């Protein structure tokens, strides 16, 4: 029955997102599969955090779209999320959910909250940071960068990352209290764990974006972009590792955030449990 409920709920959410043009056809299919697994193999805790991330991120992406258009031209992908983007943001969480289904253990909960806090923080930072009136600065050199450049950070985006990550930690605590079936760790500790780990993961994402993420130069307009096609022509790689695209950076930063959240929860359990 849980799998049926999960499939029905995921179908409604994915269908609505596709109709609102938040997901492409492949993205909707991936979201349907992912949502089914999150609820079928997990419960409301797993599905709820995924849904909270997706709904808030989709809503923020629609805020002042015209003002974000210039920054979005530099991204590898923008607008409707495809299957690869959906899996890059929620794939690790789905594997953790399945792992807990097969081998139930507190470790999967800690990692999951950190992963979801990271992808939420990163998405909120991007959506709100792109609306900043001041140009972002390189996380490595501190020099001003054009809006949308990988590795750029802003005060507005950083604050949004903290709020988004803290929201996931808070929601995790509330859902665990409601479900009453989570790890034997202090409930309050999930809030700082999510806030700290998610913010850390978002900054890891920015650092990787400034150092090893593959970037291309558009021969037509001269802009530095993430995509292989810009202005209708092929771009030229000028830095970064060939396979280290935005989706790979998201996966690595999510793993970093998950590991830190788990460490925070283990320490909280030892000191205050």
Helices and strands as residue ranges (DSSP letters): H 2-19, H 25-37, I 38-42, H 44-61, H 65-72, H 83-102, H 106-129, E 137-138, E 152-153, H 155-179, H 189-211, E 215-217, E 224-225, E 229-230, E 233-234, E 236-239, H 246-272
